[in-house]
């Protein structure tokens, strides 16, 4: 289950779908499609089916609508408890596996972007940087809270009006010895 969760979190589209379903408790494919018109409908259903098969999502309800059945998706796990369990186990191997899936997902996004015709790296809003800093754990945590506060309004933006889906990825490396 944890491995399936990590794989889903490494996939940008699945991660977004999963986090929205988790945040809202229950959503339909139609609601997700409205929120993410940039995810093709067939791809959306493929992701939902994979997460159902992996036990990450469940069908919480089925609603008859005009001769068809609309499924209402809900988390089939306690994401916060599962991540907490992983962190509490302090399993270095699992932690590295999570980082590997995470970075593979980011690398896949950059690979797909780099293959496009007529990219404009500056104009497209893509980039990455490293900021070597000396800080205590408390200072790092405080900085991450502030970054989160900046990102919350952007997270709630809707597609359109020139807005395109970006993933802002933050990795804090462990302290050097």
N, C-alpha and C positions, 0 to 999 in steps of 0.2 A: 504493500500500500504506500509506504513512504517513497519508494523508488518511483512509482507511478505519479505520485504527487510532485516529486522533483522534476520529472520529465514534463509534466504539464506546466509547472511554473517556469521552466526554461523556454517554453514556447510562448512568444509574446501574445499571440491571439488567445491561446488557451488560458494564459495567466490572467489576461484582462477579463475574459468571460467568467472564469472561476472566481476571481476577486469580486466582481460585480454580483454574482449569484450569492456569494458568501455575505457580502455587505447588505444586500437586500433581503436575504433569507430565501426568497423564491422569485424566479423569473421565468417567463416563457421564451421560446426561441424568437417569437415575434418581437417581444420587448428588446431582446438582445440585438436583433437585426435592425431595429429602429435606432438603437443607440450606436451601433457600429455598421453604418452602411458601407464602409470600406471593406468589410469582411464578406466575401461572396456567400450567398445563402447555402450552397452545397458545402462549402468549407466550414461554415458555422455548424451545420448539422453533423458533419464528420467529426468535428472537435467534441461536440456534445455527446455523440455516440461513444467516442473513445473514452471520455471521462466517465460515462455511465458504465461501460464495460470494465474499466479499471477500479470501479467502486469509489470514485471521487465524488460523483454526483448520483442522485437518485431522482426518480420521478415521484414527486410528492403528491401530484394530483393529475387527473386526466379530465379535461373538460370537452364535452361534445360541442362542436361548432360547425354548423352548415355541412353536415354529413362527414365530417372528419373529427379527429380527436386532437386537441391541443394539449401538449404535455407541459406541466409546470415543474421546472427543475429546481432542486434544492441540494445543498451540500450533503454528502453522505458520510461526513466526518466532522470532527471539531478541529478545523484548521489551526486555530490558536493552540489548542491542547497538543495536537500532533507536532507542531513546530516547537512548542515548549518542551515536549518530551524529548525531541531530538537534541535540543540545546542542553537540557538537564542531563542527558546521558553523557554529554561531553565527549562524544564519539568523533575523534579526529578524522577517521576514514569517511564517515557519513558526511561530515562537514565539508571535506574536500570534494566528495561526490556532488554535493549540492552546488558548490562553487563551479565545478566542472560543467554541470548541466546549465547553470546560469550563464557562464561565459560562452558555452557552445551556442546558446540561444542568441546572445548578443552577436557573436561572430557570424551566425547564419544571417541575421538582419543586415550586417555590413556586407556580407558576400552578395546577397541579393541586390542590395543597393549598388554596389560597385559594378555589377553586370548590366545595370540599366544603361540605356542610351541617353546621352545629353544630361548627365548629372551636373549639378552645380554645388559643390561641397559647401561653399560659404552660404549661398542663398538657400539651400535646402535645410539649413539648421542642424547640420550633423557635425559631430566633433567628439573629441575626448581629450582629457588632460590628466595630469598627475600633480598633486600638491603635497610634497613632502613636508610634514609638520611635526613638531614636538608637542605632545599634548598628553594629559592624563586621560584615563578612561572616562572620567566625569566630564571633562571638556569635550571629548569626542561625542559623548551622548548628548550633551547640550547643543552642540553644533548640528547634530542629526535631527534633533527636535525642531530647531529653527528652520532647517531645510524642509522638513515635513510641513511646517506651517506655511511656507512659501508655496509648496506644491499643491496643497489641498484645493485652492480655488481653481488651479489649472486642471486638476483631476476631474472636476465637475463640469468643465467646458464640454459643449456638444460639438460634433463634427459639423463642418461647414464654415461659412464666413471666412474662407481662406485657411481654416484650421486643418491641419493634417496630424495623424497619429504619430507621435514620437514616443520613444521610451527613454526616460532619463534613468540611467543605471548608476547606482552609487555602491562602490566597494571600498570598505575600509580594511586595509591589510592588517594582519596581526603585527604586534610590535617586533622590531628587530632586536636580536640579542647582542 
